[in-house]
Amino acid sequence: MYITYDTNQIGYGQPPLSNTNKQNDDKSFRPTWLIRMSDLVKVPGKEVTETGYCALSYAWTWSGEKFMNETTGHPEVKDEGKHKIITTVQKDDGTVLSRDVKFESLLQQICQDFKVEYLWFDRWCVDVNNEKEKVESLKQMYLTYSHADYVIALVPEMEIIISNNKNDLSEQQQQSIHVLEHCLDQIIQCEWTKRVWLLAEAMMSKRLLFLGKDVHVWSDGLDQYASSLVHSSAYVSLEAIQSLSGQQKDACKVLWHAHRRATTFDHDRIFALINIYSSSTTSLSTTNNIGRGMPITYKPALKDYMIQFYKKLIMVDCTMLCFGKQQRDYPNEMMKFATFMPSWTGVSGTHIQHVTLSQLSQKEENIVVTIDEQDDNKCSIRVQCKSILLDFVNTLTNSNDVDVGIQEQLEKRYGITFTHQYKEILLSLTQEEDLDKCIILNIPFVWQECVIRPVIIKNNEYYRSIGISSIPYQGDQKVGLDNFGSVSEDSIFVIQ
């Protein structure tokens, strides 16, 4: 696919000039290579000391025509110079000039317009035929994006759609909140939001410039429109991604975004997550080496590699257990791995989004999550906590009996479907058949007026994670499990 770029841009916010941002430039890191955009020359990053740099985030299918390499069996793109740059010469009569260029020339024009002196982008800065250089660049990805002044996210699908020439619009009309809402909707629906690597690049970035055909949106500039965008689902989704660009990255929220995105090669999915967690903490731990302890390599078997990462993550962040029944409109790209991935990873369901989860004191609740070293398959975790047993046959009703009003309200809030109900307890379960008794683990996560806890069932000598329970507050009082039955003493559950 080819990009059309109009130099006469309408902007919602404006990024700073890279050559005037020296005081904020973090010189502690430079990528191995950068492109000097004035003459498209590749220069060693260590030589760029007087100014900062920007990085590019884009769906590779937008860089040319996609084709299948019969030798490697892998998809590639061929750039035949059909990208288009549009320039308005005379605004009075709308005279327009256009020229076809190659991808790098398109980027050169963009960098000229936004005064970007140096740019990092993979096609020129990484030799994909050099395996050592490729792996090294993957290891440094979180450094490359987190140290950039800002990241340019190409969203060619985003454009101002109006019946008349946009030059006829007044400045007030151009800045209309309705136009901005339309732009955000296009961002959320575009190819850029469907790839795991691009999610990682967004989460690793300080700030983002979303660049469309004839309009751009500066991430820092959205704050001034926040009060008018609170009801925009696209704005909320982008804010959720932006909130994860800081140090704190809770597993349930990261995995909600990651599991719905595609990747060309399956190992790359874990590479992206490793980079996301290479310079971060979670709300449950100050550990910042979740990703750094993992090798970047295609050598391990995919199953072992995936499970190794998820085990490292759940050891420091058991919000991974906060998932429920998969939504019909949720494109779960991880479902194909459900045959070998442990149930506690949540790949068979949908993790919770749009909530800030804080685990109650682990010390106070005496909650311990460890890896089951005795498991030959190396995919079990051992959870020590209190619990309550609910008899599915005698006490739980199915989703047809769930209060419709409560269900719709909570589904909108959590983004998951509640399938069963017992008194005030609502459950969202990935498994609705072959159920006998379910166990609610007393690992409480709180959010506003609800307490969320993981749910498991017995599966031979092990247990399986099958979703969550939700119990509302009553006034200012938290509703504990002892309101619904006898709470067991601390037990150890081995979950696969």
Residue, then its C-alpha position, 0 to 999 in steps of 0.5 A: m500500500y502507498i501513502t498520500y501525504d498533504t503538506n498543508q496539514i491541519g494540526y491538533g497540537q504541535p510537537p516541539l522542534s527537535n533542534t530547540n529541544k536540546q535542554n530536554d534531550d537525553k544523551s545517555f543513549r543513541p541508536t547504533w544508526l540514525i538517518r540525517m534527513s536533510d540528505l538521507v545519509k546514514v550516520p553513526g548515532k554516537e556522532v549525533t550529540e548536538t540535537g535529539y532524534c525522532a523514531l518512526s512507528y508504522a505498519w510495514t505494509w504501508s511502505g510499498e506493495k506486499f508480495m510473498n518471497e517464494t525463496t523465504g516463504h515470508p511476506e515482503v514489500k516492494d517500493e515502486g515509488k508510488h507514494k504521493i506528496i501533495t502541495t497546495v501552491q495557491k490557496d486562493d484558487g486551490t492549485v495543487l501539485s503532486r509528485d510520486v516518491k519512494f518511502e524514504s523521500l516521503l519521510q524526508q518531506i515529513c521531517q522537513d515540515f516538522k523540523v526533524e533533523y535525525l530519524w530512526f526507522d528500521r528499514w534503513c537503520v537495521d540490516v535484516n540480513n545481518e542476524k547479529e545486528k538484527v537481534e541487537s536492534l531488537k534488544q535495544m528497541y525499548l531504548t531506541y523508542s524511550h529515548a527519542d524526542y517523540v515518535i512519529a506514528l504514520v496513520p495514512e488512513m486518517e484524513i479530514i473528510i469534508s464535502n468542500n475543500k478544507n481550505d474553505l474551512s475557518e480555523q474554528q471549523q478546522q479545530s472542531i471537536h467533531v473533526l478531532e473525534h473523527c480523527l481519533d476514530q480513524i486512528i483506533q480503526c487503522e492498521w497501526t493499532k492492529r500490530v503487536w510491535l506498534l503497540a510496544e513502540a507506543m508504550m515505549s514512547k514519551r510522546l506520539l505524533f499521529l500523522g495522517k494524510d492531511v491532519h496530525v494529532w499531537s498526543d500531548g495536545l489532547d489534554q486541552y480537549a479532554s473535557s470534550l472527549v470523555h465520552s469518545s471511546a476512541y479517546v479513552s482507548l488512546e488514553a489507555i495506551q498512553s497511560l501505559s507509556g509510563q513506568q507502571k504497566d499492569a499485566c491485565k491492561v497490557l495483555w488486553h491490548a497485546h492479545r488482540r494484535a497480530t504479528t508476522f512471526d510468533h516469536d516477535r509477539i514475545f520480543a515486543l512484550i519483552n521490550i515493553y517490560s524492559s524499563s517498567t514496573t507494575s503496581l504490584s512490584t518495583t521489579n524492572n527487569i521482567g524483560r531484561g532477563m529474557p533473551i531475544t532469540y528465535k532459537p527456543a521452541l515457541k511454547d517454551y519461550m512464551i511460557q517462560f515470559y508469562k511465568k516471569l510476569i505473573m511472579v511480579d504481577c498477578t493482575m494477569l489473572c483478571f480476565g473473563k469470558q471472551q467478548r464477541d467483538y474482541p479479536n483474540e490473536m492468542m486463541k490459537f495458542a490456547t492448546f498449549m498455553p497455561s490457563w492462568t495466562g488468560v489467552s482463552g478469554t479477555h483481560i480487563q481494560h479501562v480500570t486501575l487495579s490495585q492489589l490489596s496488601q499481599k502481606e496482609e492477605n498472605i498471598v504467595v504466587t510461585i512457580d511449580e518447580q515439580d511440574d515436568n511441563k514447566c507450566s504450573i504456578r502455585v498460589q497460596c491464599k484463602s478461598i471459598l468453594l461455590d457449588f455450581v449445581n446448587t447455587l449458581t444460575n446461568s447468564n439468562d438469569v443475571d440482572v440485565g441492568i447490572q450486567e449491561q452496566l458492568e459489561k460497559r465498565y469492564g469490557i467483559t461478559f458476566t455469565h453467572q450470578y450467585k446472590e451479589i456475586l457476578l462471574s465471568l467464566t471462560q468455561e461454561e460446560d463440565l462445571d461442578k464446583c468453582i473456587i474463588l481465590n481470595i486475591p482481591f483487586v479493587w476498583q471503585e465500587c467492586v472487588i474482583r477475584p480470580v476463579i478456578i476449578k478442579n481439573n484432575e490433580y491440578y486447577r484451571s483458571i477460568g475467569i473472575s468474580s465481581i462483588p460490589y461494595q455496600g456503602d463504604q463497606k467492602v463485601g468479603l467472601d465470608n458473606f457468601g460462605s465459609v472461607s478456607e484457611d490458606s491453601i496451595f492451589v497448583i494451577q496449569 
